[in-house]
Amino acid sequence: MTEPVYTLALAPLGDGTYAKAASAPVASASGWVDAPLGSPFSDAFRKNRAPHPRELVQQLIGTAYACATLNADLVAAARLRLYVRTRRDEPKANPYLLAVPVPRKTLARLKDDPASAPFVAGDSGVEEVTCHPLLDLLKRPNPDPDRGGLCGYDLRWMTQLYLESVGRAYWLVERDGMGVPVQLWLLRSHLVREVPDPTGRRLIDRYEYGGGRGASFRPADVIKFHFPDPENPYFGGYAPLAAAIEKIRIARKEDAHINAMLENMGRPDAVWSPRGDTEGSGIGVAEAQRVRSAFRSAFAQAGRGGVMISEFPGTLQPLQWAPQDVVEIERALAIKTDICNVFGVPDAKLERNAANLAAARTADYAHSKDAGLPRVLRHQESLNARLVPMFDPGGRLFVAYDSPVREDEVFEFEQTRAAVMAGAITRNEMRASLGLDPVPWGDLPLVAKDMVAADATGRPQT
């Protein structure tokens, strides 16, 4: 029986685009998927068909799932902040906008960040917005408890998981009567089809969700995230899972082979061929099955000791299998490493028990730098290009993630300590960097007793 497709109830926009409306998409599935882009084959011998988006989701198991969830955790755990920019010739931000100045260090990071640098280029003042409807929406994408939905963390986590597996993810924006976004719905990527515009005036004419009985959405109401596909960077997406699909298939076959061996179904221990009657005829299928069941009942223990019974005359032939034929450990480890490399996850992230503290920290740093940082930059670029302008057409608001790469704590402490001893910062500033509360006696800096201030001519001041 076909599972029903649920579409979304959207506020009327006055253009008649949405003719269908029902409940929220809590369980949409129709078996419909769009065809894979690029080559129809995934291997060099053109024997294995390239996976469809739904098949990619189904292949998200084992090492691939572990790597994809590590990347999703990294993105979802990064803090997303909202900033407002004010250039020299621009008026101050809305006085009703709750904002606080950003530290100089944060401003320097925003200027170095390739995703936020265009917003803060030149002589610009930047403040962090602490209260705004956009922040509320990202924290609670579906604030109506009667309609269900996801929390902000789960929305970002599932978005990244779809990117890792299907290569693309979609948010459907539901607006109020004034056109302001009030809800964000995560669409199931493997049920979304991008329909090109036949007139050529734009890339995408509409998004179809759920097949022929599903819904159709305007591009203006869909926020797309994707890993660009080299075959066509404007449509679809190319997931790390698709890049590692052959390795994943080999790993799954090897797991199935070992499981069959343990169940004594892949390779029998011996073949017994009864003589049959005097004319050389076999004992027949029914009799062979009866004898097979009797032997298994008597000798098989935990899947061991099974015997295959032949229908034809012959002799008992024990079967000996070399131990290395059961599983090639080195090849399995190499496949696992290849899958991890595609997702940008170091092996030590999956082998915590075999890693010492230094190796674990190195793996955490490499993972956050090589996998986490590019992913959060891609995520915030999409939000700044498609979601933020719905709240601020003037282009002064922008979002930016805190860097997922942790700073060197030892280097930071030594740098702060040197600044205190040189009188560059006060003791309260140092206490703030350590997470301590200020003290009344900490507002004056400490300086060495042989250091004095000098005037413009270089003479010591008295």
Salt bridges, closest charged atoms under 4 A:
ASP15 OD2 - ARG218 NH1 2.94
ASP34 OD2 - ARG168 NH2 3.00
GLU55 OE2 - ARG49 NH2 2.86
GLU90 OE2 - ARG85 NH2 3.10
GLU90 OE1 - ARG396 NE 3.74
ASP123 OD2 - ARG88 NH2 2.13
GLU128 OE2 - ARG81 NH1 2.99
GLU164 OE2 - ARG375 NE 2.54
GLU174 OE2 - ARG147 NH1 3.00
GLU194 OE2 - LYS224 NZ 2.83
ASP197 OD2 - ARG202 NE 3.78
ASP205 OD1 - ARG202 NH2 3.50
ASP205 OD2 - ARG206 NH1 2.92
GLU208 OE1 - ARG193 NH1 3.36
GLU208 OE2 - ARG206 NH2 2.88
ASP221 OD1 - ARG175 NE 3.03
ASP221 OD2 - ARG218 NE 3.16
GLU246 OE2 - ARG249 NH1 2.97
GLU254 OE2 - ARG331 NH2 3.20
GLU287 OE2 - ARG290 NH2 2.66
GLU328 OE1 - ARG331 NE 3.67
ASP338 OD2 - LYS247 NZ 3.31
GLU351 OE2 - LYS336 NZ 2.19
ASP364 OD1 - LYS349 NZ 2.85
ASP364 OD1 - ARG352 NH2 2.54
ASP402 OD1 - ARG81 NE 2.82
ASP402 OD1 - ARG109 NH2 3.68
GLU407 OE1 - LYS105 NZ 3.15
GLU409 OE2 - ARG406 NH2 2.26
GLU412 OE1 - LYS105 NZ 2.96
